C-alpha cells in the first residue's frame, strides 16, 4: 500500500510513470511538492508521495481513479515502437482521446501533453503521424493545454539511445550519413513538464520544442564521437544511407523480431536530415532553461549504465 494522500500536497495525474521519461517526471514532481497518481499496468513497489493506479489508457474505471481530485494531468504514456500503424494508432491516438475525454468530463482543464519532434514531419513515419494526430486531438479539446515536442532524449534508464553506447563499446557507431538533431537530458525535460503544470498565459495553447541549448543541434558524426568520448573510446563512425538503414532494419527484425530497435519506420524517421528544434517553439528563458550540458550528461549516463550492469 502507498502512503495516504496528504492534504497539503497538490495532486497530479501522470501517465507513463513507469517508463524512462515518466520515472524522471515522478522524481521532479515529488521534488516540486506534488503528490502523484500514476497509472501502471503492473504492480509497483510502494513509493512515498505516489499512489499507483492499476490499469491502462483503455480502462475507463482506472482513468477515473487516476484523475480523482487532481489539479492537472501530464500525459507521457505512448507507443514508440510498434509492428504496424494500428499499434501506433491505438497507443498514441486512441489512448490520448480516452484520457482527454476523462479529464474533460471531470472538469480538470490543465493538460500537459508530451508529443515528439517527429510530429512535425508526420509523412515520414507511422510513429510521427500518430503523434501528430494525437496533437490535433489535444488542440481541438476545450482543455487548457500545452504540448511539448522533445527531440532525442537521453539519460539513465533509457533503452533507446543505450544501443549507441553499447555500439561505442564495440568500437563502431552506425549513424545516418547526414543531418542534424537536437538533444535533451531526461531530467531537464522532466523539470520542464512539471514547471508547466500551473499553466498561465505564457504557456497555455503553446507547442514547445525544448533542447539542450546547443544552437543548430548536433551533427550525427559529432554526437557519435561525443558518445564515444563518454565511453572512453574513439569508435569508428559509420554513416549509413537511407537504403542502408532499411537493410539494417530488416536484419534487426530477423534477429530480434518484435524487439528490434531499428525498424523500417525508424529508418525512415532517422534518415530525415533536420531534427533540430524550431525557433518558434522556444520556451521563455524566464520559465525554463536546460541545466545539463550534453557531453557531461552523456558521460554521467555511461557511468549509470556501467554501475547498473547494462554495459
C-alpha positions, -999 to 999 in steps of 0.1 A, spaced: 0 0 0 12 35 -8 11 63 17 -22 81 22 -26 112 2 -17 142 25 -39 173 25 -11 198 19 4 185 -13 -15 192 -46 -24 161 -67 -11 155 -101 -21 127 -126 6 111 -146 5 85 -174 37 66 -184 51 69 -149 69 36 -151 88 44 -183 121 62 -190 107 97 -191 79 90 -166 102 79 -139 121 112 -142 88 131 -141 79 113 -109 112 124 -94 107 160 -105 71 162 -94 77 149 -59 107 173 -56 84 201 -66 59 193 -38 33 172 -57 15 140 -47 13 119 -79 -14 95 -90 5 73 -116 -10 48 -140 6 14 -142 -2 -19 -159 19 -39 -133 22 -38 -96 49 -14 -84 69 -10 -52 54 15 -27 69 50 -30 63 80 -8 41 106 -24 30 82 -52 -3 64 -54 -1 37 -81 -33 33 -101 -36 -1 -118 -49 0 -154 -42 15 -188 -55 41 -212 -83 19 -223 -97 12 -189 -123 39 -181 -125 30 -144 -88 33 -139 -87 66 -157 -114 79 -135 -94 68 -104 -62 83 -119 -78 117 -122 -98 118 -89 -92 151 -72 -62 161 -93 -53 196 -104 -36 188 -136 -25 159 -159 8 151 -175 4 127 -204 37 109 -210 25 74 -220 28 64 -256 40 38 -281 74 44 -295 78 11 -313 50 -10 -330 47 -36 -356 23 -16 -377 3 16 -380 -25 1 -359 -2 -3 -329 8 34 -330 -28 45 -336 -41 26 -306 -15 37 -281 -8 73 -292 -42 84 -307 -69 63 -291 -52 63 -257 -49 101 -258 -85 105 -268 -97 83 -239 -76 104 -214 -89 137 -229 -125 125 -226 -120 116 -190 -104 148 -178 -129 169 -198 -158 150 -182 -143 155 -147 -137 192 -153 -99 190 -149 -87 216 -175 -49 217 -172 -33 192 -195 4 189 -204 9 166 -234 42 150 -243 44 146 -281 75 142 -302 95 163 -327 85 136 -352 50 151 -352 65 180 -372 70 156 -402 41 132 -400 45 119 -435 79 103 -427 68 77 -402 38 59 -387 50 70 -353 52 107 -363 18 105 -379 2 91 -348 18 117 -326 6 144 -350 -29 131 -348 -28 130 -310 -17 167 -310 -48 175 -331 -70 159 -305 -54 180 -278 -57 212 -297 -93 205 -306 -102 199 -270 -116 225 -246 -86 219 -222 -61 244 -210 -33 225 -228 4 228 -235 22 204 -260 58 196 -256 78 181 -285 110 167 -272 139 159 -296 162 129 -289 160 122 -251 189 105 -233 198 97 -197 198 70 -171 173 41 -177 170 49 -214 169 18 -236 168 35 -269 200 55 -271 216 28 -250 221 10 -282 246 37 -293 265 34 -260 268 -3 -265 279 2 -300 306 26 -288 318 -2 -265 321 -25 -295 341 2 -314 317 11 -342 287 35 -341 263 35 -370 245 68 -377 226 84 -405 250 95 -432 240 132 -429 218 155 -410 215 171 -375 194 165 -344 187 183 -311 192 165 -278 178 169 -243 186 152 -210 156 134 -194 160 153 -161 158 187 -180 127 175 -198 110 163 -167 117 195 -149 101 214 -178 70 193 -177 65 199 -140 72 236 -144 44 238 -170 18 223 -147 5 256 -132 -2 269 -167 -6 306 -173 -8 329 -203 28 323 -213 22 286 -218 -15 279 -225 -21 269 -260 16 267 -268 37 240 -285 72 239 -272 103 222 -286 129 221 -258 166 211 -262 200 212 -245 207 248 -256 231 238 -284 224 260 -313 217 242 -346 217 208 -327 242 180 -332 257 167 -364 253 129 -363 291 123 -365 297 148 -338 272 132 -315 286 97 -321 321 109 -312 307 125 -280 291 92 -270 324 75 -277 342 101 -255 316 94 -228 325 57 -230 363 64 -230 365 51 -266 373 65 -300 349 44 -321 346 44 -359 315 63 -370 297 45 -398 274 69 -418 246 49 -433 223 60 -462 185 56 -460 188 23 -481 215 10 -457 194 19 -427 165 0 -442 187 -31 -447 198 -28 -411 161 -27 -401 155 -60 -419 185 -76 -403 174 -64 -368 139 -77 -374 153 -111 -385 174 -115 -353 153 -97 -327 118 -100 -341 93 -77 -323 121 -65 -300 140 -49 -329 152 -14 -322 158 -4 -359 125 -8 -377 116 3 -412 95 31 -396 126 43 -377 148 40 -407 126 65 -425 125 88 -395 162 87 -388 171 94 -425 154 129 -423 182 155 -423 167 180 -399 156 171 -364 167 204 -349 142 221 -327 125 252 -342 129 287 -331 91 291 -329 89 265 -302 114 282 -279 105 283 -242 106 316 -224 140 317 -206 124 331 -175 103 300 -173 129 272 -180 164 267 -193 184 234 -197 209 228 -169 227 197 -182 255 201 -207 252 172 -231 288 160 -231 287 158 -193 253 143 -194 264 116 -218 294 108 -196 271 105 -165 247 83 -185 275 60 -195 286 58 -159 250 49 -149 249 21 -175 281 6 -161 271 9 -125 238 -8 -132 255 -36 -153 239 -26 -186 273 -25 -202 
